[in-house]
Amino acid sequence: MSELRHLVEALRGLSDAALRSLVATRLISVSTVEDFYALAESLNHPKSFAAQIGSLSKKQLDTIAQISKGEKVSAANAAGLLELQLIYRVDSGFKVFENLLDQLKQHKTFTRALTVINLDEVHANQSEIDRDAGLVAFETMQALTEIIFDLEKHLIREVGKSGVGLPDVKRLGAALAKPNDFAKRMFSLASRLGLMTIENSRHRLTPPAVQWLSMDQQERISLLVENFKALLGSELCSNLNGLTPGSSLKNWLTAHFPLAENTSSSRIGQILDFAESFGLTFDHFTTSWFTDALANRKSLASHLQKHLPTVQKRIILQADLSIIAPGPLPTKLEVSLRRFATTETISLASTYRLSALSICHGLETGLKIDEIRDFLKTTSAAKLPQPVEYLLNEVTARFGRLVVTEVADNTERSLITSPDNLLLTEIGNDPRLRAFSLSRPSPEQLTCRFESSVVYFGLRECGYLAIRRDQSGAVISPVEAAEAVAGKTAASSLDSDLARIRAADAAMSAGGNDEAITRQVQLAIRNKARLLITATIADGSSATFDLMPNGIANGRLRGLDRKAQIERTLPLSTITAITLA
C-alpha cells in the first residue's frame, strides 16, 4: 500500500474535530481542497513537512529517528506524531513518510548529534515582569475592543490576502497611540481569534466579536488563554506546566525544539508572540500566573487582577465635546459610551469625542436621546455643557432625514431618499462621492449601483448623517447587520469545507464518474503511485487490475499491469471502481 493511500485512509477515519485540529496545526488551507486525496497530497508535500519540522520537539525527533532505523517505539511516543500525520501504521509497527525523512536529512538531523546548549538565563525581577505583563494584557484587550468598534463604523476592505489597508492601520495606530506595526499585529490577532472575518472582500465582525463586548476583563483573559492553549496543543501545554515564574520561555522552546525557526510566521514565533500579547510573559520571561493559566487554576484571576489597571466609573465631560476617562472604565460602561462616542486616544486614561455622526450611530443601535443625556449626566455627575445639549438637539432633528435602502433592480442596487432637496443636491455634487456614480431619478431620490452598505459607509465617511432602513422601514443597526453577515459567513467556513470534502470523497469512492476517475489517475501519476482498478471486461464480468498509470487521454487510461507485466489500456467507461494501491 502506498504512503498516499495510508494517509487517505487515516484522514477518512478522523472525526471533524480531529481534522480541524490537523489542518490548523499543519497550517493547511482547505478552502480549495477538493477531496481527501487532494488533502493527503497537500499534507504529503515536502513544503508542508518542511514547515512542520521546526515545531518538532527533541523527543519527537528522537522517536522519528528510532522509527526510521526500524526500532520499536511505544504507542505513547508515537501518538503525537500519528495525530500530526507524520508517521503511519504498518503491520510491523510504524513508518515515517519519505518526504519527511528527506526534509530531515536536508537539516542533517540524522547525521549529527542534536546537542542542546545550556543557555545562561538572566534572572529578571519577578514583580517587574508581572507588572509589565499585566499592562500588556490590558493594552491587547483595549486594542481588540477598538477594532470591533472600528469595524462597526468603517468599511474596511481586504488588501492582498486577508490584509488590512494602510489607512485603516494608521487610524487604529493613532487611536491606540501605537506604531503601525502594533496596529497591524492586532488586526492579525483579531482575525486569528475569530473576532473578524472576510466576506465579499471586506472585513466583517463575527458573533464572537459581539460576545467579546459583553465580557468583563477576566472573561476576556480566559478567552485569550484558551486560544493560547489551543496553539500549544495538549502535549506542549503539559510540558510547559513545569516552568517556574521568571523562566525564559524563548530559551525553553529553543532547547526543546532544536530545528525551530524563530520567525513571526513560524509556530514557535506565534507561541512567543501570543504569550507576550496575552500577558503571560514579558520580554519572554514567564509571569507568576503562567502555569496557573495553562492548568486552568482559579488562582489565575486573583493573581492577574492585582496587575490589571483598576477600573473607575467617572468621566469628565467638557464643553468642547470631548470626554476624558481618567482611568479604565468598567466593560459595561465603556461599551455603552462607545455606542455614541468616538475614540481619540485609548490608553490608561482615554479620550473620546461626541459628534453628530457618533450620536447618530448610537441612535441607530437603538438608544434614545434621553438615554444618552441621562448616561452623560450620571457618569459625569454634572450638568451637561450647553454645546452638548445643542448637539443632542441637532441630531434629534436630523436623524432619519437621509435614508439608504436596498433595491432589487437590474442596474441600481441602492436608493438614497431625503425630503431635503438641497441636501441631495449637495451629495450629488460632492466630488468625494464621484466614484459612486449617483443618479437622480426624482427630486427626493438618488440611486447607486453599489450595495446599500457600501453607500452607507461612503456617505458617513464624508460626514453625512445617513442611516439604513430595511424593506419594512425599520432602522438597521450596525451591530445587528454585522451579526447577520457573520452568521452567514460562519456557515461557509471550515465545517462546511470538511463536509464538502467528505461528500466529494464519497462520490469518488463510488466510481463511475469520469471526472473523479481522471483526478485519481492524475494524482497517482504525480505521486508515482499504483492504482487498483475494477473494470467490466468483454464477457461482462468484473476484473481487478493493479496498474502503474502513465497517461490518460481520449477517454482511455494507459498503464503497466503489475501482475501481467504488460501495457494495458482501459476505457474510462468500463471502470466501476478505482482506488490507490
BAPADO-781039 format. One record per residue (C-alpha): y, x, z; residue number from 1. Coordinates in pm, whole numbers. Example, Ala and Ser with C-alpha at 12.3 -4.5 7.8 and 13.67 -1.06 7.14 Angstrom:
2
MIKOL      yy      xx      zz  seq
MIKOL    -450    1230     780    1
MIKOL    -106    1367     714    2
This chain:
581
MIKOL      yy      xx      zz  seq
MIKOL       0       0       0    1
MIKOL     343     143     -97    2
MIKOL     618     211     155    3
MIKOL     831     -60      -4    4
MIKOL     553    -315      39    5
MIKOL     514    -218     406    6
MIKOL     887    -265     453    7
MIKOL     893    -602     275    8
MIKOL     604    -731     487    9
MIKOL     778    -613     803   10
MIKOL    1104    -786     704   11
MIKOL     923   -1111     630   12
MIKOL     776   -1109     980   13
MIKOL    1110   -1063    1157   14
MIKOL    1296   -1352    1317   15
MIKOL    1654   -1429    1212   16
MIKOL    1779   -1275    1538   17
MIKOL    1587    -953    1467   18
MIKOL    1717    -945    1109   19
MIKOL    2075    -991    1227   20
MIKOL    2034    -703    1469   21
MIKOL    1872    -486    1199   22
MIKOL    2141    -531     933   23
MIKOL    2415    -479    1195   24
MIKOL    2261    -159    1331   25
MIKOL    2173     -17     987   26
MIKOL    2518    -121     855   27
MIKOL    2372    -317     562   28
MIKOL    2574    -589     388   29
MIKOL    2351    -883     288   30
MIKOL    2616   -1088     109   31
MIKOL    2490    -964    -230   32
MIKOL    2123    -911    -136   33
MIKOL    1902   -1147    -337   34
MIKOL    1567   -1130    -154   35
MIKOL    1354    -922      84   36
MIKOL    1265    -678    -194   37
MIKOL    1633    -602    -254   38
MIKOL    1692    -575     122   39
MIKOL    1395    -339     154   40
MIKOL    1531    -129    -131   41
MIKOL    1870    -106      45   42
MIKOL    1707      -7     374   43
MIKOL    1483     250     200   44
MIKOL    1772     408      11   45
MIKOL    1844     773     103   46
MIKOL    2208     689     179   47
MIKOL    2101     424     428   48
MIKOL    1878     671     609   49
MIKOL    2150     939     595   50
MIKOL    2392     701     768   51
MIKOL    2135     630    1040   52
MIKOL    2037     990    1118   53
MIKOL    2345    1055    1329   54
MIKOL    2250     764    1557   55
MIKOL    1906     902    1639   56
MIKOL    1866    1043    1987   57
MIKOL    1685    1370    2059   58
MIKOL    1391    1169    2193   59
MIKOL    1370     963    1872   60
MIKOL    1393    1275    1658   61
MIKOL    1108    1431    1856   62
MIKOL     900    1115    1806   63
MIKOL     963    1123    1428   64
MIKOL     864    1490    1421   65
MIKOL     537    1412    1600   66
MIKOL     455    1126    1362   67
MIKOL     533    1340    1056   68
MIKOL     284    1601    1183   69
MIKOL      14    1336    1227   70
MIKOL      27    1344    1605   71
MIKOL     -30    1037    1818   72
MIKOL     273     877    1985   73
MIKOL     295     599    2239   74
MIKOL     387     245    2136   75
MIKOL     685     260    2373   76
MIKOL     832     565    2199   77
MIKOL     773     410    1855   78
MIKOL     913      65    1941   79
MIKOL    1279     150    1882   80
MIKOL    1203     323    1552   81
MIKOL     998      23    1436   82
MIKOL    1288    -210    1515   83
MIKOL    1515       6    1300   84
MIKOL    1253      14    1019   85
MIKOL    1249     394    1022   86
MIKOL     868     408    1056   87
MIKOL     588     167     968   88
MIKOL     240      90    1094   89
MIKOL     -78     209     921   90
MIKOL    -441     190    1029   91
MIKOL    -426     537    1181   92
MIKOL    -104     474    1373   93
MIKOL     247     520    1231   94
MIKOL     408     685     930   95
MIKOL     765     791     855   96
MIKOL     938     678     536   97
MIKOL     953     963     287   98
MIKOL    1323     919     214   99
MIKOL    1399     955     585  100
MIKOL    1193    1274     603  101
MIKOL    1381    1412     302  102
MIKOL    1714    1344     471  103
MIKOL    1598    1506     794  104
MIKOL    1479    1813     605  105
MIKOL    1821    1844     445  106
MIKOL    1959    1859     800  107
MIKOL    1694    2127     875  108
MIKOL    1577    1912    1164  109
MIKOL    1218    2034    1141  110
MIKOL    1290    2396    1057  111
MIKOL    1492    2491    1364  112
MIKOL    1493    2400    1730  113
MIKOL    1740    2132    1831  114
MIKOL    1890    2304    2132  115
MIKOL    2133    2114    2349  116
MIKOL    2431    2318    2457  117
MIKOL    2530    2278    2820  118
MIKOL    2889    2173    2775  119
MIKOL    3122    2257    3061  120
MIKOL    3273    1934    3183  121
MIKOL    3629    1913    3302  122
MIKOL    3643    1716    3625  123
MIKOL    3933    1475    3590  124
MIKOL    4099    1280    3868  125
MIKOL    3898     955    3902  126
MIKOL    4188     747    4030  127
MIKOL    4398     850    3730  128
MIKOL    4112     767    3492  129
MIKOL    4074     419    3644  130
MIKOL    4449     357    3644  131
MIKOL    4499     457    3279  132
MIKOL    4182     280    3159  133
MIKOL    4299     -45    3320  134
MIKOL    4628     -22    3130  135
MIKOL    4447      46    2801  136
MIKOL    4223    -260    2853  137
MIKOL    4535    -469    2920  138
MIKOL    4706    -339    2604  139
MIKOL    4397    -418    2394  140
MIKOL    4381    -775    2523  141
MIKOL    4754    -817    2456  142
MIKOL    4714    -684    2100  143
MIKOL    4423    -917    2022  144
MIKOL    4618   -1214    2157  145
MIKOL    4920   -1117    1946  146
MIKOL    4701   -1100    1633  147
MIKOL    4576   -1455    1695  148
MIKOL    4930   -1593    1722  149
MIKOL    5037   -1385    1422  150
MIKOL    4762   -1542    1210  151
MIKOL    4880   -1887    1319  152
MIKOL    5233   -1828    1199  153
MIKOL    5193   -1598     897  154
MIKOL    4990   -1587     580  155
MIKOL    4806   -1253     596  156
MIKOL    4635   -1161     270  157
MIKOL    4329    -942     228  158
MIKOL    4419    -600      91  159
MIKOL    4140    -388     -53  160
MIKOL    3808    -453     117  161
MIKOL    3881    -666     425  162
MIKOL    4202    -471     486  163
MIKOL    4547    -580     602  164
MIKOL    4871    -509     417  165
MIKOL    5127    -257     544  166
MIKOL    5398    -522     614  167
MIKOL    5157    -713     841  168
MIKOL    5051    -390    1014  169
MIKOL    5417    -293    1067  170
MIKOL    5501    -637    1208  171
MIKOL    5221    -612    1463  172
MIKOL    5308    -250    1546  173
MIKOL    5673    -343    1604  174
MIKOL    5578    -632    1833  175
MIKOL    5347    -409    2036  176
MIKOL    5583    -108    2026  177
MIKOL    5289      94    1898  178
MIKOL    5226     314    1591  179
MIKOL    5091     158    1273  180
MIKOL    4755     331    1324  181
MIKOL    4711     145    1653  182
MIKOL    4801    -187    1489  183
MIKOL    4557    -122    1204  184
MIKOL    4283     -39    1455  185
MIKOL    4350    -362    1646  186
MIKOL    4319    -569    1326  187
MIKOL    3987    -398    1259  188
MIKOL    3875    -464    1617  189
MIKOL    3972    -833    1593  190
MIKOL    3759    -864    1280  191
MIKOL    3468    -683    1447  192
MIKOL    3489    -919    1748  193
MIKOL    3481   -1223    1520  194
MIKOL    3836   -1337    1605  195
MIKOL    3938   -1337    1237  196
MIKOL    3755   -1383     910  197
MIKOL    3830   -1379     537  198
MIKOL    3837   -1693     325  199
MIKOL    3985   -1714     -24  200
MIKOL    4119   -1356       6  201
MIKOL    4312   -1445     322  202
MIKOL    4261   -1355     687  203
MIKOL    4197   -1667     896  204
MIKOL    4132   -1750    1259  205
MIKOL    3784   -1836    1385  206
MIKOL    3661   -2067    1666  207
MIKOL    3611   -1763    1896  208
MIKOL    3983   -1686    1850  209
MIKOL    4076   -2031    1976  210
MIKOL    3838   -1984    2270  211
MIKOL    3997   -1646    2343  212
MIKOL    4330   -1817    2413  213
MIKOL    4172   -2031    2686  214
MIKOL    4008   -1734    2863  215
MIKOL    4153   -1552    3164  216
MIKOL    4160   -1173    3188  217
MIKOL    3815   -1143    3346  218
MIKOL    3654   -1365    3081  219
MIKOL    3816   -1160    2807  220
MIKOL    3692    -836    2962  221
MIKOL    3342    -985    2981  222
MIKOL    3356   -1068    2610  223
MIKOL    3466    -713    2525  224
MIKOL    3188    -566    2740  225
MIKOL    2924    -786    2572  226
MIKOL    3035    -663    2230  227
MIKOL    3024    -302    2354  228
MIKOL    2669    -351    2485  229
MIKOL    2564    -509    2154  230
MIKOL    2689    -197    1974  231
MIKOL    2496      28    2215  232
MIKOL    2166    -159    2193  233
MIKOL    1931    -217    2485  234
MIKOL    1776     132    2485  235
MIKOL    2102     327    2482  236
MIKOL    2257      83    2729  237
MIKOL    1972     152    2970  238
MIKOL    2006     529    2927  239
MIKOL    2379     523    2997  240
MIKOL    2329     339    3325  241
MIKOL    2267     675    3493  242
MIKOL    2613     813    3418  243
MIKOL    2829     883    3721  244
MIKOL    3201     797    3730  245
MIKOL    3413    1068    3572  246
MIKOL    3138    1188    3336  247
MIKOL    3228    1267    2977  248
MIKOL    3077    1001    2752  249
MIKOL    3157    1215    2449  250
MIKOL    2966    1515    2587  251
MIKOL    2673    1295    2686  252
MIKOL    2647    1149    2336  253
MIKOL    2682    1496    2182  254
MIKOL    2394    1621    2395  255
MIKOL    2164    1325    2329  256
MIKOL    2248    1274    1959  257
MIKOL    2237    1626    1811  258
MIKOL    2280    1514    1449  259
MIKOL    2563    1270    1516  260
MIKOL    2885    1293    1319  261
MIKOL    3178    1209    1541  262
MIKOL    3382    1029    1275  263
MIKOL    3565     698    1314  264
MIKOL    3318     521    1081  265
MIKOL    3002     657    1246  266
MIKOL    2819     466    1516  267
MIKOL    2894     736    1774  268
MIKOL    3261     726    1677  269
MIKOL    3263     347    1714  270
MIKOL    3099     368    2057  271
MIKOL    3363     612    2177  272
MIKOL    3643     402    2026  273
MIKOL    3513      76    2177  274
MIKOL    3467     232    2521  275
MIKOL    3823     367    2510  276
MIKOL    3981      45    2379  277
MIKOL    3794    -178    2626  278
MIKOL    3898      23    2930  279
MIKOL    3552     158    3005  280
MIKOL    3657     519    2956  281
MIKOL    3983     709    2937  282
MIKOL    4001    1031    2737  283
MIKOL    3622     979    2712  284
MIKOL    3573    1005    3091  285
MIKOL    3387     709    3242  286
MIKOL    3559     475    3485  287
MIKOL    3433     363    3825  288
MIKOL    3318      34    3668  289
MIKOL    3147     177    3357  290
MIKOL    2791     132    3486  291
MIKOL    2886    -198    3654  292
MIKOL    2980    -330    3309  293
MIKOL    2653    -214    3148  294
MIKOL    2444    -362    3430  295
MIKOL    2639    -692    3449  296
MIKOL    2716    -636    3817  297
MIKOL    2952    -878    3991  298
MIKOL    3142    -580    4131  299
MIKOL    3291    -526    3780  300
MIKOL    3552    -798    3836  301
MIKOL    3667    -666    4174  302
MIKOL    3684    -302    4055  303
MIKOL    3871    -381    3736  304
MIKOL    4109    -633    3891  305
MIKOL    4262    -358    4108  306
MIKOL    4368    -167    3798  307
MIKOL    4493    -450    3575  308
MIKOL    4867    -529    3599  309
MIKOL    4947    -808    3845  310
MIKOL    5049   -1133    3679  311
MIKOL    5365   -1323    3775  312
MIKOL    5476   -1675    3688  313
MIKOL    5852   -1644    3634  314
MIKOL    6054   -1591    3317  315
MIKOL    6423   -1515    3263  316
MIKOL    6584   -1746    3004  317
MIKOL    6908   -1610    2856  318
MIKOL    7193   -1766    2661  319
MIKOL    7119   -1553    2353  320
MIKOL    6790   -1749    2319  321
MIKOL    6581   -1456    2443  322
MIKOL    6316   -1488    2716  323
MIKOL    6218   -1197    2937  324
MIKOL    5887   -1186    3123  325
MIKOL    5929    -914    3390  326
MIKOL    5550    -879    3415  327
MIKOL    5230   -1010    3256  328
MIKOL    5211   -1388    3255  329
MIKOL    4902   -1589    3355  330
MIKOL    4692   -1673    3048  331
MIKOL    4761   -2047    3054  332
MIKOL    5136   -1998    3098  333
MIKOL    5153   -1732    2826  334
MIKOL    4964   -1948    2575  335
MIKOL    5198   -2240    2645  336
MIKOL    5505   -2020    2598  337
MIKOL    5375   -1864    2278  338
MIKOL    5335   -2208    2118  339
MIKOL    5714   -2240    2084  340
MIKOL    5847   -1883    2120  341
MIKOL    5804   -1576    1901  342
MIKOL    5748   -1227    2037  343
MIKOL    5991    -940    2007  344
MIKOL    5812    -682    2220  345
MIKOL    5480    -708    2404  346
MIKOL    5414    -478    2696  347
MIKOL    5401    -491    3076  348
MIKOL    5743    -654    3051  349
MIKOL    5761    -866    2736  350
MIKOL    6046   -1020    2540  351
MIKOL    6025   -1347    2350  352
MIKOL    6280   -1539    2143  353
MIKOL    6345   -1904    2075  354
MIKOL    6434   -2008    1720  355
MIKOL    6431   -2321    1511  356
MIKOL    6107   -2208    1346  357
MIKOL    5934   -2130    1676  358
MIKOL    6033   -2465    1832  359
MIKOL    5916   -2640    1512  360
MIKOL    5581   -2462    1543  361
MIKOL    5546   -2595    1898  362
MIKOL    5612   -2949    1780  363
MIKOL    5353   -2907    1505  364
MIKOL    5089   -2813    1763  365
MIKOL    5151   -3139    1949  366
MIKOL    5420   -3051    2202  367
MIKOL    5715   -3281    2267  368
MIKOL    6074   -3161    2300  369
MIKOL    6088   -3288    2658  370
MIKOL    5771   -3092    2741  371
MIKOL    5931   -2773    2608  372
MIKOL    6251   -2845    2803  373
MIKOL    6060   -2912    3128  374
MIKOL    5847   -2599    3082  375
MIKOL    6153   -2376    3042  376
MIKOL    6326   -2532    3344  377
MIKOL    6018   -2497    3566  378
MIKOL    5922   -2140    3475  379
MIKOL    6279   -2006    3480  380
MIKOL    6374   -2205    3793  381
MIKOL    6722   -2252    3647  382
MIKOL    6926   -2489    3437  383
MIKOL    6888   -2441    3062  384
MIKOL    7174   -2244    2897  385
MIKOL    7384   -2455    2663  386
MIKOL    7274   -2270    2343  387
MIKOL    6911   -2352    2428  388
MIKOL    6998   -2722    2464  389
MIKOL    7179   -2711    2129  390
MIKOL    6874   -2552    1964  391
MIKOL    6633   -2813    2105  392
MIKOL    6856   -3097    1985  393
MIKOL    6897   -2940    1641  394
MIKOL    6520   -2901    1588  395
MIKOL    6463   -3259    1707  396
MIKOL    6697   -3380    1432  397
MIKOL    6550   -3157    1159  398
MIKOL    6179   -3184    1240  399
MIKOL    5984   -3370     973  400
MIKOL    6261   -3368     711  401
MIKOL    6078   -3113     491  402
MIKOL    5713   -3202     435  403
MIKOL    5440   -3027     235  404
MIKOL    5129   -3225     134  405
MIKOL    4820   -3155     -75  406
MIKOL    4791   -3347    -404  407
MIKOL    4496   -3392    -639  408
MIKOL    4650   -3310    -975  409
MIKOL    4529   -3112   -1272  410
MIKOL    4834   -2886   -1275  411
MIKOL    5010   -2931    -939  412
MIKOL    4840   -2884    -602  413
MIKOL    5129   -2926    -357  414
MIKOL    5409   -3175    -309  415
MIKOL    5730   -3096    -118  416
MIKOL    5929   -3401     -11  417
MIKOL    6260   -3446     173  418
MIKOL    6529   -3713     193  419
MIKOL    6784   -3429     181  420
MIKOL    6853   -3371    -189  421
MIKOL    7079   -3074    -117  422
MIKOL    6801   -2905      80  423
MIKOL    6556   -2944    -210  424
MIKOL    6819   -2809    -449  425
MIKOL    6867   -2505    -225  426
MIKOL    6490   -2448    -213  427
MIKOL    6455   -2489    -588  428
MIKOL    6729   -2230    -649  429
MIKOL    6619   -1985    -380  430
MIKOL    6535   -1654    -558  431
MIKOL    6286   -1566    -283  432
MIKOL    6073   -1864    -390  433
MIKOL    6091   -1796    -764  434
MIKOL    5726   -1687    -774  435
MIKOL    5617   -2038    -668  436
MIKOL    5747   -2188    -999  437
MIKOL    5867   -2506    -829  438
MIKOL    5923   -2816   -1043  439
MIKOL    6140   -3117    -954  440
MIKOL    5995   -3443   -1085  441
MIKOL    6239   -3654    -878  442
MIKOL    6548   -3601    -657  443
MIKOL    6335   -3620    -341  444
MIKOL    6034   -3417    -458  445
MIKOL    5931   -3067    -559  446
MIKOL    5586   -2977    -690  447
MIKOL    5397   -2649    -695  448
MIKOL    5073   -2522    -849  449
MIKOL    4973   -2334    -531  450
MIKOL    4778   -2487    -244  451
MIKOL    4977   -2650      34  452
MIKOL    4908   -2381     298  453
MIKOL    5048   -2109      71  454
MIKOL    5362   -2315       1  455
MIKOL    5398   -2398     372  456
MIKOL    5390   -2034     482  457
MIKOL    5616   -1933     193  458
MIKOL    5883   -2182     297  459
MIKOL    5865   -2079     662  460
MIKOL    5889   -1708     573  461
MIKOL    6220   -1796     406  462
MIKOL    6345   -1979     716  463
MIKOL    6286   -2341     610  464
MIKOL    6151   -2582     876  465
MIKOL    5857   -2707     671  466
MIKOL    5564   -2896     818  467
MIKOL    5236   -3009     665  468
MIKOL    5101   -3363     666  469
MIKOL    4757   -3488     563  470
MIKOL    4693   -3788     338  471
MIKOL    4726   -4026     635  472
MIKOL    5069   -3885     722  473
MIKOL    4963   -3702    1039  474
MIKOL    5112   -3359    1110  475
MIKOL    4863   -3077    1054  476
MIKOL    4861   -2839    1349  477
MIKOL    4835   -2468    1251  478
MIKOL    4566   -2423    1519  479
MIKOL    4358   -2722    1404  480
MIKOL    4386   -2605    1042  481
MIKOL    4261   -2263    1146  482
MIKOL    3964   -2417    1330  483
MIKOL    3871   -2630    1029  484
MIKOL    3878   -2336     789  485
MIKOL    3692   -2115    1034  486
MIKOL    3419   -2372    1079  487
MIKOL    3370   -2391     703  488
MIKOL    3366   -2014     673  489
MIKOL    3122   -1968     961  490
MIKOL    2872   -2188     780  491
MIKOL    2864   -1941     492  492
MIKOL    2820   -1626     699  493
MIKOL    2516   -1418     794  494
MIKOL    2289   -1708     889  495
MIKOL    2327   -1875     550  496
MIKOL    2277   -1538     377  497
MIKOL    1946   -1493     561  498
MIKOL    1840   -1849     474  499
MIKOL    1920   -1778     109  500
MIKOL    1716   -1457     117  501
MIKOL    1415   -1637     269  502
MIKOL    1436   -1916       9  503
MIKOL    1456   -1667    -278  504
MIKOL    1164   -1470    -137  505
MIKOL     951   -1784    -110  506
MIKOL    1029   -1874    -472  507
MIKOL     945   -1522    -585  508
MIKOL     616   -1517    -395  509
MIKOL     515   -1844    -561  510
MIKOL     527   -1674    -902  511
MIKOL     568   -1840   -1243  512
MIKOL     939   -1757   -1256  513
MIKOL    1024   -1513   -1535  514
MIKOL    1346   -1402   -1365  515
MIKOL    1166   -1337   -1034  516
MIKOL     887   -1152   -1213  517
MIKOL    1137    -939   -1404  518
MIKOL    1317    -846   -1082  519
MIKOL     996    -735    -912  520
MIKOL     891    -530   -1212  521
MIKOL    1228    -358   -1232  522
MIKOL    1213    -293    -859  523
MIKOL     866    -138    -893  524
MIKOL     977      81   -1186  525
MIKOL    1280     212    -994  526
MIKOL    1069     294    -689  527
MIKOL     759     412    -883  528
MIKOL     551     152    -704  529
MIKOL     232     -23    -816  530
MIKOL     201    -396    -873  531
MIKOL     -86    -634    -802  532
MIKOL     -65    -894   -1078  533
MIKOL    -266   -1214   -1110  534
MIKOL    -269   -1342   -1468  535
MIKOL    -452   -1601   -1677  536
MIKOL    -676   -1430   -1935  537
MIKOL    -816   -1556   -2268  538
MIKOL   -1107   -1761   -2126  539
MIKOL    -870   -1948   -1890  540
MIKOL    -982   -1771   -1573  541
MIKOL    -761   -1561   -1345  542
MIKOL    -784   -1185   -1314  543
MIKOL    -603    -938   -1086  544
MIKOL    -473    -609   -1222  545
MIKOL    -347    -303   -1037  546
MIKOL     -66    -183   -1266  547
MIKOL     181     102   -1259  548
MIKOL     457     -65   -1467  549
MIKOL     655     141   -1716  550
MIKOL     852    -122   -1905  551
MIKOL     932    -487   -1966  552
MIKOL    1069    -626   -2291  553
MIKOL    1039    -926   -2522  554
MIKOL     864   -1132   -2258  555
MIKOL     587    -875   -2206  556
MIKOL     501    -634   -1927  557
MIKOL     356    -292   -2006  558
MIKOL     188     -66   -1753  559
MIKOL    -102     161   -1671  560
MIKOL    -408     -21   -1535  561
MIKOL    -502     198   -1238  562
MIKOL    -862      77   -1234  563
MIKOL    -945      84   -1606  564
MIKOL    -709     379   -1676  565
MIKOL    -577     215   -1991  566
MIKOL    -235      96   -2106  567
MIKOL    -220    -283   -2064  568
MIKOL      29    -537   -2197  569
MIKOL      61    -878   -2029  570
MIKOL     278   -1172   -2147  571
MIKOL     501   -1289   -1862  572
MIKOL     396   -1648   -1934  573
MIKOL      40   -1569   -1825  574
MIKOL     140   -1415   -1489  575
MIKOL      82   -1654   -1197  576
MIKOL     145   -1418    -904  577
MIKOL     294   -1073    -858  578
MIKOL     341    -852    -555  579
MIKOL     391    -488    -469  580
MIKOL      65    -298    -417  581
